[in-house]
Amino acid sequence: MTFLNSRDIGIDLGTANVLVTIKGKGIVLNEPSCIAINSQTEEVLATGYEAKEMLGKTPSTIKTIRPLKDGVIAELTATGLMLKSILNKVCRRYGIVRPRVLVGVPSGITEVEERAVEESILQAGAKEVYLIEEPMAAAIGASVDIAEPSGNIVVDIGGGTTEAAVISLGGIVISNSIRVAGDELDEDIINFVKKELDLSIGEITAEQIKKEVGCALPLMSQLEMKIKGRDLTTGLPRVDNFTSTQAELAMRESIWKIVDVIKITLEKTPPELSSDIMEKGIILTGGGALIKNLDKLLSMETGMPVYIADAPLECVVKGTEKTLENIEKLRSLLVNSRIKRRGE
């Protein structure tokens, strides 16, 4: 089968962000996984950044939805509409008709969830759909030589899931996935602020806190930022200070769940691969890799070197592009044993 450069699209369908790449052109779109719909007419009003800006601010006639939860499709119709809008945008801009699409999906995906992803992409106008497990795509995107006969461990911390996978000889030897990642950390911060400061904040503020002052271990110099929310006693708007120490406390329980899943994966790794991994260390990908001092905490807990991949947020989508470039050679990595085609 011959693949045409201009018709191959790779998608990282993430809980927090959707990234799209075109073979030979690189990343052409990076937007929040969010859609705003008119609840009366079902018309799509906005997707991506524009829709995310509307979260928590809309009248009853507008629904703002994050259609993916814990790494999988939670709202099938909304996901289909969002993907259709995104694919239309990309295809129009680059003159692509009925593309072949490769999508990065969580390694723990069920057959039902797999079919939901395939159907959404096909309904969005794709000719054929392929699926690849996110840890494998992340490893390829992080320039790991997946074909070599030695072990590598990649930990992808996304919006909805954290996945740890040991890769050798072009396959996943062992993997573990938990639905604790960026979104859960945001929720932890929201609950902490509510309980400790008597202040109600939204998802966007919580995410800002995580990015600016969030840390897995106390920092040498404490960071501080101003946060705005609604006072739960008076019901009035209020500004307060929030520190990196508070952020570390807020996220601690979930961070340790992430640490535990990595340790469990290492414990189950065959001894022949453990020595390779000990030498090469752990590679972190996904947005969660950027949490301050997470690499240090993991290194302390595992006794191994920990490396943050270059541009960790882009590893999965870059992996889909590299896979598309060598699709015949890497066909064995695809999740769906047969190609899903429109009309099947």
C-alpha positions, 0 to 999 in steps of 0.5 A, spaced: 500 500 500 502 506 498 501 512 502 501 519 500 505 524 504 499 529 503 494 525 506 497 522 512 494 525 519 497 523 526 492 525 532 494 525 539 487 525 542 488 527 549 484 528 555 487 535 555 489 537 548 488 534 541 495 535 537 495 534 529 500 532 525 501 531 517 506 527 515 512 531 512 509 538 515 510 536 522 505 539 528 499 543 524 494 544 530 495 543 538 488 545 541 485 544 548 480 538 547 474 542 548 467 544 544 462 549 545 455 546 542 448 550 542 444 546 546 438 547 542 440 546 535 446 542 536 450 547 532 458 547 534 460 554 536 467 553 538 472 548 539 479 548 542 482 555 545 475 558 544 471 553 547 476 552 553 475 560 554 468 559 555 468 553 560 464 555 566 461 562 563 456 560 558 448 561 559 444 555 559 443 555 551 450 553 550 454 547 553 461 547 553 464 540 554 470 536 555 468 530 551 474 525 553 475 523 560 481 519 563 484 518 556 478 515 553 471 518 549 466 519 555 461 523 550 461 520 543 457 525 539 461 531 542 467 527 540 465 526 533 463 533 532 470 536 535 474 531 531 470 533 525 471 540 526 478 539 527 479 535 521 475 539 517 479 545 519 486 541 518 484 538 511 481 545 508 487 549 510 492 543 507 487 541 501 487 534 504 481 529 502 479 523 506 485 522 509 488 516 512 489 517 520 493 514 525 491 516 532 494 515 539 490 511 544 491 509 551 494 502 552 488 500 557 483 501 552 477 496 551 474 494 545 468 498 546 472 504 547 477 502 541 471 502 536 468 509 539 475 512 537 475 509 530 467 511 529 468 518 531 474 519 526 471 515 520 465 520 521 469 526 521 471 524 514 477 519 514 478 514 509 482 509 514 483 509 521 489 506 525 490 506 532 497 506 536 498 505 544 500 512 547 506 509 550 509 506 544 508 512 540 511 517 546 517 512 545 518 513 538 516 521 539 522 521 544 527 518 539 527 511 543 530 506 539 524 501 540 527 495 535 533 494 539 533 488 544 534 491 550 529 494 555 527 502 555 521 504 560 517 510 558 512 514 562 507 518 559 503 522 564 497 526 560 491 529 562 487 523 564 492 517 564 499 515 566 502 510 563 508 506 564 511 501 559 517 497 558 519 497 551 523 492 547 524 489 540 519 493 537 513 491 542 510 493 549 513 487 554 509 490 560 505 496 561 500 499 567 495 504 566 492 508 571 487 514 571 490 519 575 494 524 571 493 532 570 486 532 570 486 529 577 491 534 580 487 539 578 481 536 581 486 535 588 488 543 587 480 545 587 478 541 593 484 543 597 483 551 595 476 549 597 477 546 604 483 550 606 482 557 603 474 557 603 475 559 596 471 556 590 476 556 583 475 553 576 478 548 572 482 553 568 485 557 575 487 550 578 491 548 571 494 555 572 496 553 579 499 546 577 503 549 571 506 555 575 507 553 582 505 545 582 511 541 585 512 534 587 517 535 592 518 542 596 522 547 592 529 551 594 525 557 594 518 557 595 513 560 589 507 564 590 501 566 585 495 570 586 489 566 585 481 569 584 475 565 586 469 566 590 469 566 597 464 560 600 462 564 606 460 571 603 459 568 596 463 574 593 469 574 589 476 574 593 483 574 591 488 570 595 495 567 595 497 560 593 504 557 594 508 552 591 508 548 598 500 548 598 500 546 591 505 540 593 500 538 599 494 538 595 497 534 589 501 529 594 496 523 594 495 523 586 503 524 585 504 518 590 499 514 586 503 515 579 510 513 583 507 507 585 504 505 578 511 506 576 514 502 581 509 496 580 511 496 573 519 496 574 517 490 579 514 486 574 519 487 569 523 481 567 530 481 570 534 481 563 531 487 561 531 490 568 539 491 568 538 495 561 533 500 564 537 501 570 543 503 566 538 507 561 533 510 566 526 512 566 524 517 560 518 522 562 513 524 556 506 528 557 504 534 560 505 531 567 513 530 566 513 538 567 511 538 574 517 541 578 521 536 581 517 530 579 523 527 576 527 528 582 522 524 586 522 518 581 529 518 581 529 518 589 524 512 589 527 508 584 534 509 585 534 510 577 536 516 573 530 520 570 530 524 564 524 529 561 523 528 553 524 534 549 518 537 548 514 532 552 507 534 550 509 533 543 512 526 544 505 522 542 503 526 536 511 526 533 511 518 534 504 518 530 508 522 524 514 517 525 510 511 525 506 514 518 513 515 515 515 507 516 508 504 516 509 498 512 515 497 517 511 498 523 505 495 522 505 490 527 505 496 532 498 498 530 492 496 535 487 494 530 489 488 527 485 490 521 485 497 518 478 500 519 475 503 513 469 508 512 463 503 510 466 497 514 
